[in-house]
């Protein structure tokens, strides 16, 4: 993950997505592991598509998937999980601040 510099998390993960895309465009780079952010992995896959000159999906779908990857990473970074009700809930074992 890149240095945060007290920027909004959305910006941090957007930059990771760009970094992943650049890394994916280099054929000698290995596939990212599951420990990488969803944003980085999304960017990497797009870089591979660009390298192959063969997009897997339409641009509109990629934009939606990119937005979702960033949202997921932000939620994960904030320690939130989406509960069954669709609302953010705390992680088990993490104290709640009042």
C-alpha positions as CSV (number, residue, x, y, z in Angstrom):
1,X,0.0,0.0,0.0
2,X,1.2,3.5,-0.8
3,X,1.9,6.2,1.8
4,X,-1.3,7.7,3.0
5,X,-0.2,11.4,3.7
6,X,-3.5,12.0,5.5
7,X,-5.4,12.0,2.3
8,X,-9.0,10.6,2.0
9,X,-8.9,6.8,1.8
10,X,-10.7,7.0,-1.6
11,X,-7.7,8.9,-3.0
12,X,-5.3,6.4,-1.5
13,X,-7.0,3.4,-3.0
14,X,-7.5,5.2,-6.4
15,X,-3.7,5.7,-6.5
16,X,-3.3,2.0,-5.6
17,X,-5.5,1.1,-8.6
18,X,-3.4,3.2,-10.9
19,X,-0.2,1.6,-9.5
20,X,-1.8,-1.9,-10.1
21,X,-2.7,-1.0,-13.7
22,X,0.9,0.1,-14.4
23,X,2.2,-3.1,-12.7
24,X,-0.2,-5.2,-14.7
25,X,1.0,-3.7,-18.0
26,X,4.5,-5.0,-17.3
27,X,4.5,-8.7,-18.5
28,X,7.2,-9.7,-16.1
29,X,5.2,-8.8,-12.9
30,X,3.5,-11.7,-11.1
31,X,-0.2,-11.8,-10.4
32,X,-1.0,-9.9,-7.1
33,X,-1.7,-12.0,-4.0
34,X,-4.9,-11.8,-2.1
35,X,-3.1,-9.6,0.5
36,X,-3.1,-6.8,-2.0
37,X,-6.1,-4.4,-2.0
38,X,-9.1,-5.0,-4.2
39,X,-8.3,-1.7,-5.9
40,X,-4.7,-2.8,-6.7
41,X,-5.9,-6.2,-8.0
42,X,-8.6,-4.4,-10.2
43,X,-6.0,-2.1,-11.6
44,X,-3.6,-5.0,-12.2
45,X,-6.3,-6.9,-14.2
46,X,-7.0,-3.8,-16.3
47,X,-3.3,-3.5,-17.0
48,X,-3.2,-7.1,-18.2
49,X,-6.2,-6.3,-20.4
50,X,-4.4,-3.3,-21.8
51,X,-1.3,-5.4,-22.4
52,X,-3.2,-8.1,-24.3
53,X,-5.3,-5.4,-26.1
54,X,-8.3,-7.4,-25.1
55,X,-10.8,-6.0,-22.6
56,X,-12.8,-8.6,-20.6
57,X,-15.8,-6.3,-20.2
58,X,-17.3,-3.0,-21.4
59,X,-15.8,0.2,-20.0
60,X,-19.0,1.1,-18.1
61,X,-18.8,-2.2,-16.2
62,X,-15.1,-1.6,-15.4
63,X,-16.0,1.8,-13.9
64,X,-18.7,0.2,-11.7
65,X,-16.2,-2.5,-10.6
66,X,-13.5,0.1,-9.9
67,X,-15.9,2.1,-7.7
68,X,-16.9,-1.1,-5.8
69,X,-13.3,-2.1,-5.2
70,X,-12.5,1.3,-3.8
71,X,-15.6,1.2,-1.6
72,X,-14.7,-2.3,-0.3
73,X,-11.2,-1.2,0.5
74,X,-12.3,1.9,2.3
75,X,-14.7,-0.1,4.4
76,X,-12.1,-2.7,5.2
77,X,-9.6,0.0,6.1
78,X,-12.1,1.6,8.4
79,X,-12.7,-1.7,10.1
80,X,-16.3,-1.8,9.0
81,X,-18.2,-4.9,7.8
82,X,-21.6,-4.9,6.0
83,X,-24.1,-6.7,8.2
84,X,-27.1,-8.7,7.0
85,X,-29.2,-5.5,7.4
86,X,-27.0,-3.7,4.9
87,X,-25.7,-1.3,7.5
88,X,-22.1,-1.0,8.8
89,X,-21.4,-2.9,11.9
90,X,-18.3,-3.2,14.1
91,X,-15.9,-6.1,13.8
92,X,-16.1,-8.7,16.5
93,X,-13.7,-8.0,19.3
94,X,-13.2,-4.3,18.5
95,X,-14.4,-2.0,21.3
96,X,-17.2,0.4,20.5
97,X,-16.5,4.1,21.2
98,X,-19.4,6.1,22.6
